Amino acid sequence: MALMFVETPSLKRAVSLINNLAPAKFPLLIQRVLQKLHLTNERSFTEDEEEKLQAVFEVDGRDLKLVLETITFFLQQAAYHLCKPSVLGQQLQNVGLSEEKTSVVTKAWQASAQAVVERLRGTSFYPKQLDDVNWRLNLQMAQASKSRMKQPNAMFEFDISSGSKSVEKVQMEFTHEELYDFYQQLETIQGQLDALSG
């Protein structure tokens, strides 16, 4: 497998900080990050909890933030690549994580990977999603300034939901040319999606 983690100065610093964390509380830290990994708009720890962690691990706020972001990144990459624990362990050791910390992370990953991946699959990274589309065709036969005309148009109503399940209705009207241009854009998007998944 190719390298999942590229050694940057920030990553090296984070790994050094992680290696120096007190081993007694480290498994609990990993478990909490795994539990909250699928929540994109929520931090793993509250501000009060982070202050306690700073005292327990003897790090300042900036270093704790770097540690939490790095651990989250490691676990997100493991989920994205559907990593086996042994592969994750090798990747972590490649960037300098100690055997002790690597062992804790891989054991936690082995126990939680399936549940984490399932929760991530059910999570949307976008705040709004298209739920339904209604449409109708209209034919405009006259206008105040023109008595004889035939102008077809399509009316769309998109039902868009947010995370709170409230539905917003967005209405759009397209002429024949506008609808054709929109269709061409959708075809381009579909082609790019097919290329990514193929």
matplotlib code that plots the C-alpha trace (Angstrom):
import matplotlib.pyplot as plt

x = [0.0, 1.2, 2.0, -1.1, 0.7, 3.3, 5.9, 5.6, 7.2, 3.7, 3.2, 6.6, 5.9, 2.5, 4.0, 6.6, 3.9, 1.8, 4.8, 5.3, 1.7, 1.0, 0.2, -2.5, -5.1, -4.1, -6.5, -9.4, -8.4, -8.3, -11.7, -13.4, -11.9, -13.2, -16.7, -16.9, -15.2, -18.4, -19.6, -18.2, -19.6, -18.7, -15.4, -14.3, -14.0, -15.7, -13.6, -13.7, -12.6, -9.7, -8.5, -8.5, -6.6, -4.0, -3.4, -3.4, -1.1, 1.0, 0.6, -0.6, -3.8, -2.1, -0.2, -3.3, -5.2, -2.4, -2.5, -6.3, -6.3, -3.5, -5.1, -8.4, -6.5, -4.9, -8.2, -10.1, -7.4, -7.7, -11.5, -11.1, -8.7, -10.5, -7.2, -6.5, -5.1, -1.7, -1.5, -2.5, 0.2, 2.9, 1.9, 2.0, 5.4, 6.6, 6.0, 7.7, 4.9, 6.2, 5.3, 3.4, 1.2, 0.8, -0.4, -3.0, -4.3, -4.4, -6.2, -8.8, -9.1, -9.5, -12.3, -14.1, -13.3, -16.5, -18.8, -16.8, -16.9, -20.7, -21.3, -19.2, -21.1, -24.3, -22.9, -23.4, -20.6, -23.0, -25.5, -28.2, -29.4, -31.9, -34.8, -37.3, -37.9, -41.3, -41.7, -44.2, -44.2, -45.8, -46.5, -46.8, -49.2, -49.3, -47.9, -49.1, -46.8, -47.3, -50.6, -49.3, -46.3, -45.4, -42.7, -42.4, -40.7, -40.2, -40.9, -39.0, -39.5, -36.6, -37.2, -34.0, -33.5, -31.0, -29.7, -32.7, -35.0, -36.7, -37.6, -37.0, -38.7, -36.7, -38.5, -36.8, -38.0, -36.0, -36.5, -35.7, -32.2, -31.5, -32.8, -30.5, -27.5, -28.4, -28.7, -25.2, -23.7, -25.3, -24.0, -20.4, -20.8, -22.1, -19.1, -16.7, -18.4, -18.3, -14.6, -13.9, -15.9, -14.7]
y = [0.0, 3.5, 5.9, 7.2, 9.8, 12.2, 13.4, 17.1, 19.2, 19.5, 15.7, 15.1, 17.4, 15.8, 12.3, 13.4, 14.9, 11.7, 9.5, 11.5, 11.4, 9.5, 5.9, 5.3, 7.7, 7.3, 4.4, 6.5, 9.4, 7.1, 5.6, 9.0, 10.2, 7.0, 7.5, 11.1, 10.5, 10.6, 13.9, 16.6, 19.6, 18.5, 18.3, 15.1, 16.9, 19.9, 22.9, 21.7, 18.3, 19.7, 21.7, 18.5, 16.7, 19.5, 18.8, 15.0, 14.9, 18.0, 19.8, 23.3, 24.0, 24.4, 21.2, 19.3, 20.7, 19.4, 16.0, 15.7, 16.8, 14.4, 11.4, 12.3, 12.5, 9.1, 7.5, 9.2, 8.0, 4.5, 4.6, 6.1, 3.4, 0.7, -0.2, -3.5, -2.9, -4.4, -2.0, 1.0, 0.0, -0.2, 3.2, 4.7, 3.3, 4.6, 8.2, 7.5, 6.6, 4.4, 0.7, 1.3, 4.0, 2.2, -0.9, 1.1, 2.7, -0.5, -2.4, 0.3, 0.4, -3.4, -3.2, -0.2, -0.1, -1.7, 0.5, 3.6, 2.9, 2.2, 5.5, 7.4, 5.9, 7.2, 10.7, 13.5, 16.0, 18.5, 20.4, 20.2, 17.3, 17.0, 14.8, 15.1, 16.8, 17.8, 19.3, 20.4, 21.8, 25.1, 26.7, 30.4, 31.5, 35.2, 38.2, 41.7, 43.0, 40.0, 38.3, 35.3, 33.3, 29.8, 29.7, 26.3, 26.3, 23.7, 24.4, 22.5, 22.3, 20.9, 19.6, 20.2, 19.0, 19.9, 17.8, 18.8, 17.2, 20.6, 20.8, 23.8, 24.1, 25.8, 26.6, 27.2, 27.9, 27.0, 27.8, 25.1, 26.4, 26.9, 23.4, 22.0, 23.8, 22.5, 19.0, 19.3, 20.3, 17.3, 15.0, 16.4, 15.9, 12.3, 11.6, 12.8, 10.8, 7.7, 8.3, 8.6, 5.4, 3.3]
z = [0.0, -0.8, 2.0, 3.7, 5.7, 4.4, 6.9, 7.3, 10.0, 11.6, 11.5, 12.9, 15.8, 16.4, 16.4, 18.9, 21.1, 20.8, 21.7, 24.9, 26.1, 29.3, 28.4, 31.0, 29.5, 25.8, 25.0, 26.3, 24.1, 21.1, 21.9, 22.2, 18.9, 17.3, 18.8, 17.4, 14.1, 12.1, 13.6, 11.2, 13.1, 16.6, 18.4, 20.1, 23.4, 25.0, 26.1, 29.8, 28.8, 26.7, 29.7, 31.8, 29.0, 28.9, 32.6, 32.3, 29.3, 30.4, 27.1, 26.2, 24.3, 20.9, 21.3, 22.4, 19.3, 17.1, 18.8, 18.5, 14.8, 14.0, 15.7, 13.9, 10.6, 11.2, 11.9, 9.0, 6.6, 8.0, 7.5, 4.0, 2.9, 4.8, 6.4, 8.2, 11.6, 10.6, 7.6, 9.8, 12.3, 9.7, 8.3, 11.8, 12.5, 9.2, 10.4, 13.7, 16.1, 18.9, 19.1, 22.3, 20.9, 17.6, 19.4, 21.3, 18.0, 16.1, 18.8, 19.1, 15.3, 15.2, 17.7, 16.2, 12.5, 11.3, 13.4, 12.5, 8.8, 8.9, 10.8, 8.3, 5.4, 6.8, 7.4, 4.8, 4.5, 3.0, 5.1, 2.5, 0.3, -2.5, -1.4, -4.3, -7.6, -9.0, -12.5, -15.0, -18.5, -19.4, -22.7, -22.7, -25.5, -25.1, -23.2, -22.7, -25.5, -27.8, -28.6, -30.5, -29.1, -28.2, -25.5, -23.7, -20.3, -17.6, -13.9, -11.3, -7.6, -5.6, -2.0, -0.1, 3.4, 6.0, 8.9, 11.0, 8.4, 7.7, 4.0, 1.9, -1.5, -4.3, -7.5, -10.8, -14.3, -17.5, -21.1, -23.6, -24.1, -20.4, -19.7, -22.4, -21.0, -17.5, -18.9, -20.5, -17.2, -15.5, -18.2, -17.6, -13.8, -14.4, -16.6, -13.9, -11.2, -13.5, -14.0, -10.3, -9.4, -12.3]

ax = plt.figure().add_subplot(projection="3d")
ax.plot(x, y, z, "-o")
ax.set_aspect("equal")
plt.show()
